Amino acid sequence: MTVDGAVELFKNAILVAAMVSGPALAVALIMGLIVGVLQAATQVNEASISFVVKLLAVGATFAVLGSWSMTKLVDYTGRTIASIANVTR
């Protein structure tokens, strides 16, 4: 395997990881901001409220996008395993 091939595999791994985790992280960020603003407005400083809301939102995101995420991961894994033949040459 050349250096370019290794860099390509690493780049694809980072890209797939970002694509799979990005929506959940974005939802957690948005929900954290919303709950933080509401807690600041109502002066309710309970950490468990923010945690539970973010947990439910991220769980719902994975429930909706779970099949898409698994498809992306399986495709990447298949392509990576198929490229093993190029490494051994």
C-alpha positions as CSV (number, residue, x, y, z in Angstrom):
1,M,0.0,0.0,0.0
2,T,1.2,3.4,-0.8
3,V,1.1,6.4,1.4
4,D,-1.7,7.9,-0.7
5,G,-3.8,4.7,-0.1
6,A,-3.3,4.9,3.6
7,V,-4.2,8.6,3.7
8,E,-7.3,7.9,1.6
9,L,-8.4,5.1,4.1
10,F,-7.8,7.5,7.0
11,K,-9.7,10.3,5.3
12,N,-12.6,8.1,4.5
13,A,-12.7,6.8,8.1
14,I,-12.8,10.4,9.5
15,L,-15.5,11.4,6.9
16,V,-17.7,8.4,7.8
17,A,-17.3,9.0,11.5
18,A,-18.3,12.6,11.1
19,M,-21.3,11.7,8.9
20,V,-22.6,9.2,11.4
21,S,-22.0,11.2,14.6
22,G,-22.7,14.6,13.2
23,P,-26.5,14.6,13.3
24,A,-26.6,13.3,16.9
25,L,-24.0,15.9,18.0
26,A,-25.8,18.7,16.3
27,V,-29.1,17.7,17.9
28,A,-27.4,17.5,21.3
29,L,-25.9,20.9,20.8
30,I,-29.2,22.5,19.8
31,M,-31.2,20.9,22.6
32,G,-28.5,21.9,25.1
33,L,-28.7,25.5,24.0
34,I,-32.5,25.5,24.1
35,V,-32.6,23.9,27.6
36,G,-29.8,26.3,28.8
37,V,-31.7,29.3,27.6
38,L,-35.0,28.1,29.2
39,Q,-33.2,27.3,32.4
40,A,-31.6,30.7,32.5
41,A,-34.9,32.4,31.9
42,T,-36.7,30.4,34.6
43,Q,-33.7,30.3,36.9
44,V,-34.0,26.5,37.3
45,N,-30.5,25.2,37.6
46,E,-30.9,21.4,37.5
47,A,-28.3,19.6,35.5
48,S,-30.4,16.4,35.1
49,I,-33.0,18.3,33.1
50,S,-30.5,19.1,30.4
51,F,-29.0,15.6,30.4
52,V,-32.4,13.9,30.1
53,V,-33.6,16.2,27.3
54,K,-30.4,15.7,25.3
55,L,-30.4,11.9,25.9
56,L,-34.0,11.7,24.6
57,A,-33.3,13.9,21.6
58,V,-30.1,11.9,20.7
59,G,-32.0,8.7,21.1
60,A,-34.8,9.9,18.8
61,T,-32.2,11.0,16.3
62,F,-30.6,7.6,16.3
63,A,-34.0,6.0,16.0
64,V,-34.8,8.1,12.9
65,L,-31.4,7.9,11.3
66,G,-30.2,4.5,12.5
67,S,-30.7,2.7,9.3
68,W,-28.9,5.4,7.3
69,S,-26.0,5.3,9.8
70,M,-25.7,1.6,9.6
71,T,-25.8,1.6,5.8
72,K,-22.9,4.1,5.8
73,L,-20.9,2.1,8.3
74,V,-21.5,-1.2,6.5
75,D,-20.6,0.3,3.1
76,Y,-17.4,1.8,4.5
77,T,-16.5,-1.5,6.2
78,G,-17.1,-3.4,3.0
79,R,-15.0,-1.0,0.9
80,T,-12.2,-1.2,3.5
81,I,-12.2,-5.0,3.6
82,A,-12.3,-5.1,-0.2
83,S,-9.2,-2.9,-0.3
84,I,-7.2,-5.5,1.7
85,A,-6.3,-7.1,-1.6
86,N,-4.6,-3.9,-2.6
87,V,-2.5,-3.9,0.6
88,T,-1.1,-7.3,0.1
89,R,0.2,-6.7,-3.4
